[in-house]
């Protein structure tokens, strides 16, 4: 169980810990000339948010922090940097616990009981990562030997990086404490969302029938079915005003529309996760001359598993999805081929 900030720092059972973190691995991810300005030492609250224990002192690329902790907690270090031309930030997770915690060249944490346990398990994980049954056995063995929930959650986080499907399948073998740890609950929510989106995308692969969704534009309601199955090919662009790659595709879509609109093509721009007023500004600035509307209640994103944009697909007159993932010149080429021109 995670404790309150006051108890963590000054509780009667608290013990001292020190953290010495070499910034070299962090700086290696950035351009030469970057510097780490400050490091926040944080721990996770029961609601999944992070609270700050303190700010580490950074001297000659070494961050140092000393404090007191009542029990091991799932924590993170948040790095703030000055980089050529601006600023940057990065973060990493660790177990904050009594003892002397240090880092190595890979930014792994060692020197304290629970962090050492996680590192030893990660070494074993590297040897069996391709064997799902061995990974499962390794996790179950680790969980049985390490009753501390934060430690097991930290190891489970590493396993999650092996793949969503595999990690989601391990939830059933997690103890109630681990499964209900705020980090695991947040991770489960994100993984389940990503899996649902992936399954939706798979179901909308070429050859599948389109799924309907609704939206609005200037007080008028629209449905995708208003345009599909009416004897025309329909090019659907999932985009947003704030998405620069989306905006770069608009001229390609406009050219395609202008070239083929009299030959059986309809184009629909579906703004996702966008404010209608911002969509309207972009439509005017970009000179969009085809139908645009904003999705309603994430209906389009859910139906098509939209997690990144732009997503451009082509639907045939009978409602069959013909192409997806169109970009650049492939937009016009796909339409030309579908129209038999």
C-alpha positions in Angstrom: 0.0 0.0 0.0 1.3 3.4 -0.9 1.5 6.0 1.9 0.9 9.7 2.0 3.6 12.1 1.2 4.0 13.1 4.9 4.4 9.5 6.1 6.8 8.7 3.3 9.1 11.4 4.3 8.9 11.7 8.1 7.0 8.6 9.2 8.4 6.8 12.3 9.3 3.7 10.3 11.0 5.7 7.5 14.6 5.0 6.6 17.2 7.0 4.7 17.9 6.5 1.0 20.3 8.2 -1.3 20.1 8.4 -5.1 23.2 9.0 -7.3 22.3 9.1 -10.9 24.9 9.5 -13.8 23.4 11.8 -16.5 25.6 10.5 -19.3 23.0 7.9 -20.6 20.4 10.6 -20.6 22.6 13.1 -22.5 23.5 10.4 -25.0 19.9 10.6 -26.3 20.3 14.3 -27.2 22.6 16.4 -29.3 26.1 17.2 -28.1 26.1 20.3 -26.0 23.0 19.3 -24.0 22.9 19.7 -20.3 20.7 18.3 -17.5 19.4 21.3 -15.5 17.3 19.5 -12.9 15.9 16.2 -11.9 12.6 15.7 -10.0 12.3 12.6 -7.8 8.7 11.5 -7.8 6.6 8.6 -6.6 3.2 7.3 -7.6 0.1 7.9 -5.6 -2.9 5.5 -5.2 -4.8 7.4 -7.9 -2.0 6.9 -10.4 -0.7 10.5 -10.3 2.9 11.3 -9.2 3.9 13.4 -6.2 7.3 15.0 -5.9 9.7 14.0 -3.1 12.2 16.6 -4.0 14.6 18.0 -6.6 18.0 16.4 -7.0 21.2 18.5 -7.2 23.0 18.2 -10.5 26.8 18.7 -10.4 29.1 17.8 -13.3 26.3 15.6 -14.8 25.7 13.7 -11.6 22.3 14.0 -9.9 22.2 13.4 -6.2 19.3 13.3 -3.8 18.8 12.1 -0.2 15.6 11.5 1.6 13.6 9.2 3.8 11.1 6.5 2.7 8.8 4.3 4.8 8.5 1.5 2.2 9.5 0.8 -1.4 7.3 2.7 -3.8 7.0 2.9 -7.6 8.8 6.0 -8.6 10.3 7.9 -11.5 13.0 10.5 -12.2 12.0 13.3 -14.5 14.9 15.0 -16.3 14.7 18.6 -17.6 17.4 19.6 -20.1 18.7 22.5 -22.1 19.4 21.3 -25.7 20.8 23.2 -28.7 18.0 25.4 -29.8 15.6 24.8 -26.9 14.7 22.5 -24.1 13.9 18.8 -23.6 12.7 16.3 -21.0 12.9 12.6 -20.3 12.0 10.2 -17.6 12.6 6.7 -16.2 11.1 4.5 -13.6 12.7 2.9 -10.5 11.9 1.6 -7.1 12.5 4.3 -4.4 13.5 2.4 -1.3 15.9 2.6 1.7 19.5 2.1 0.7 22.1 3.6 -1.7 20.6 3.7 -5.2 23.0 4.2 -8.1 22.8 3.9 -11.9 24.9 2.2 -14.6 25.6 3.1 -18.2 22.2 1.8 -19.2 20.4 3.9 -16.6 19.5 0.7 -14.7 19.2 1.2 -10.9 21.1 -1.0 -8.5 22.6 -1.0 -5.0 19.3 -1.5 -3.1 17.3 -4.7 -2.5 14.3 -4.3 -4.7 16.0 -2.6 -7.6 18.7 -5.4 -7.6 15.9 -7.9 -7.6 14.3 -6.3 -10.7 17.7 -6.1 -12.5 18.4 -9.8 -11.8 14.9 -10.7 -13.2 15.5 -8.5 -16.3 18.7 -10.4 -17.0 16.7 -13.7 -17.0 14.0 -12.1 -19.1 16.5 -11.2 -21.8 17.3 -14.9 -22.1 13.7 -16.1 -22.5 11.9 -13.2 -24.1 11.0 -15.2 -27.2 9.4 -18.0 -25.1 5.9 -16.9 -23.8 5.7 -19.9 -21.4 9.1 -19.2 -19.9 8.3 -15.5 -19.5 5.1 -16.5 -17.7 6.9 -18.9 -15.4 9.6 -16.2 -14.7 7.0 -13.7 -13.7 5.1 -16.1 -11.5 8.3 -17.1 -9.8 9.3 -13.5 -9.3 5.9 -12.6 -7.9 6.0 -15.5 -5.4 9.4 -14.5 -4.1 8.9 -10.7 -3.9 5.9 -9.7 -2.0 6.5 -6.0 -2.5 3.8 -4.8 -4.9 5.9 -1.9 -6.3 8.7 -4.2 -7.2 6.5 -6.7 -9.0 4.8 -3.8 -10.8 8.2 -2.5 -12.0 9.1 -5.9 -13.4 5.6 -6.3 -15.0 6.2 -2.9 -16.7 9.3 -4.4 -18.4 7.4 -7.5 -19.6 4.7 -5.2 -21.1 7.3 -4.1 -23.6 7.4 -7.6 -25.1 4.0 -7.1 -26.7 0.4 -6.1 -25.8 -1.2 -9.4 -26.5 1.3 -11.3 -24.4 1.2 -8.9 -21.5 -2.6 -8.7 -21.4 -2.7 -12.5 -21.2 -0.6 -12.3 -18.0 -3.0 -10.2 -16.1 -4.8 -13.3 -14.8 -1.7 -14.5 -13.1 -1.1 -11.3 -11.2 -2.0 -11.0 -7.6 -4.8 -8.7 -6.7 -2.3 -6.2 -5.2 -0.2 -6.1 -8.4 -3.2 -6.0 -10.7 -4.7 -3.1 -8.7 -1.4 -1.2 -8.4 -2.1 2.3 -10.0 0.7 1.8 -12.5 -0.6 -1.6 -13.7 -4.2 -0.3 -13.8 -3.1 2.6 -16.0 -1.0 0.3 -18.1 -3.9 -2.1 -18.4 -6.2 0.6 -19.5 -3.8 1.9 -22.2 -3.0 -1.7 -23.4 -6.7 -2.6 -23.6 -7.4 0.6 -25.5 -4.5 -0.1 -27.9 -5.6 -3.7 -28.4 -9.2 -2.6 -29.2 -7.9 -0.1 -31.7 -5.6 -2.7 -33.3 -8.5 -5.2 -33.6 -10.7 -2.5 -35.1 -8.0 -1.6 -37.7 -7.6 -5.3 -38.5 -11.3 -5.6 -39.0 -11.2 -2.7 -41.4 -8.5 -4.1 -43.6 -9.0 -4.1 -47.4 -11.8 -6.5 -48.3 -13.8 -5.7 -45.2 -17.1 -3.8 -45.3 -17.0 -0.3 -44.0 -18.4 0.7 -40.6 -20.7 3.7 -40.2 -20.1 6.6 -37.9 -21.6 10.0 -37.4 -20.5 13.6 -37.2 -21.6 17.2 -37.4 -20.7 20.3 -39.3 -22.1 23.8 -38.7 -25.2 22.3 -37.0 -25.9 19.6 -39.6 -25.5 15.9 -38.9 -23.7 13.6 -41.2 -23.0 9.9 -41.5 -20.5 8.1 -43.6 -23.4 6.1 -45.0 -24.7 9.3 -46.5 -21.9 9.0 -49.0 -21.0 5.3 -49.3 -23.0 2.9 -51.5 -24.4 5.6 -53.7 -22.5 4.5 -56.8 -19.3 6.4 -56.1 -15.9 5.6 -54.7 -15.3 7.4 -51.4 -11.9 8.7 -50.2 -12.0 9.2 -46.4 -9.4 11.3 -44.7 -9.2 11.1 -40.9 -7.3 14.3 -39.9 -7.2 17.2 -37.5 -6.3 20.9 -37.7 -3.5 20.5 -35.2 -1.9 17.7 -37.1 0.9 19.0 -39.3 1.4 15.7 -41.3 -2.4 15.8 -41.9 -2.2 19.4 -43.3 0.6 18.4 -45.6 -1.6 15.7 -47.2 -4.5 18.1 -47.9 -3.1 19.5 -51.2 -2.7 15.9 -52.5 -6.3 15.2 -51.5 -7.6 18.4 -53.1 -5.7 17.6 -56.4 -7.2 14.1 -56.5 -10.7 15.4 -55.8 -10.5 18.1 -58.5 -9.2 15.5 -61.0 -11.7 12.8 -60.4 -14.8 14.3 -58.8 -16.6 14.2 -62.1 -15.6 10.6 -62.7 -17.2 8.9 -59.7 -15.1 10.1 -56.7 -16.4 11.6 -53.4 -14.0 12.8 -50.7 -14.9 13.1 -47.0 -12.6 14.8 -44.4 -13.4 13.5 -40.9 -11.8 15.7 -38.2 -11.0 13.6 -35.1 -10.2 14.9 -31.6 -10.5 18.5 -33.0 -12.4 21.6 -31.9 -15.0 22.5 -34.5 -13.9 26.2 -34.6 -10.3 25.1 -35.2 -11.4 22.7 -37.9 -13.3 25.5 -39.6 -10.2 27.8 -39.6 -8.1 25.1 -41.1 -10.7 24.3 -43.8 -10.7 28.0 -44.8 -6.9 28.4 -44.7 -6.2 25.2 -46.6 -8.9 25.8 -49.2 -10.6 22.5 -48.7 -13.4 22.2 -51.2 -14.9 18.8 -50.3 -17.2 17.7 -47.4 -15.7 18.0 -43.9 -17.3 17.2 -40.6 -16.2 16.6 -37.0 -16.7 13.1 -35.6 -19.2 12.8 -32.8 -18.3 11.1 -29.5 -15.1 9.4 -31.0 -17.4 7.3 -33.1 -15.1 7.4 -36.1 -11.9 6.8 -34.1 -13.5 3.8 -32.3 -15.0 2.2 -35.5 -11.7 2.4 -37.3 -9.2 2.1 -34.5 -7.7 5.5 -35.1 -4.7 6.1 -32.9 -2.6 8.2 -35.2 -3.4 10.5 -38.1 -3.6 11.1 -41.0 -5.4 7.9 -41.9 -6.6 7.8 -45.5 -8.7 5.0 -47.0 -10.6 4.3 -50.1 -14.1 2.7 -50.1 -15.8 1.2 -53.1 -19.4 1.7 -54.3 -20.5 -1.5 -52.6 -19.0 -0.4 -49.2 -15.9 -2.6 -49.5 -12.6 -1.0 -48.2 -10.2 -1.1 -51.1 -7.1 0.7 -49.7 -5.9 2.0 -46.4 -2.8 3.9 -45.2 -2.7 6.1 -48.3 -0.2 9.0 -48.4 1.3 11.3 -51.0 1.1 10.2 -54.6 -0.4 6.8 -53.6 -3.7 8.7 -53.0 -4.2 9.7 -56.6 -2.8 6.4 -57.9 -5.3 4.3 -55.8 -8.2 6.4 -57.0 -7.1 6.2 -60.7 -6.7 2.4 -60.4 -10.1 1.9 -58.7 -11.8 4.0 -61.4 -10.1 2.0 -64.1 -8.6 5.1 -65.7 
